[in-house]
Structures are given as C-alpha cells and as structure tokens.
Amino acid sequence: MVESDVARFRQEQALQEEAARQGLYGLAVVASHEAITARMEIGAARILTLFQEGRQEEAVALMSTEAWC
C-alpha cells in the first residue's frame, strides 16, 4: 500500500502544479480595451443626455454609482 500512497501523492502534486501553472499562465477571459472604451462612451452619452434634458439629479446619481456605464 505504500507504493499506491506515494503514487497518489505524486499524482496529486502534479495536478496541483498544473493548476498553479494554468492559473498563472493559462488563457484568461478579459475585456478588450475597445469593449471597455465603448461601454464608457455609451455611459457618458447617457449622462450627457440626462443633463441636456434637465435631469441633473438622475445624471449625478448615475455618475455616483460604482459602475456608471
């Protein structure tokens, strides 16, 4: 049984090392700069529209949120 315990330990260690490697260097889903910029521009246009319509309180409330766009 000692060999199987050692084999299990080595297999688990190899899996953990691979998981760590994937966490550091693997593929990640990230937003592109263009997507972030587009979302911010849409949010800014909405805020500007609210100001132009005289709805300052709504515009300020929207700007005060953490994710205003």
Buried (B, 14 or more C-beta within 10 A) or exposed (E): EEEEEEEEEEEEEEEEEEEEEEEEEEEEEEEEEEEEEEEEEEBEEBBEEBEEEEBEEBBEEBBEEEEBB
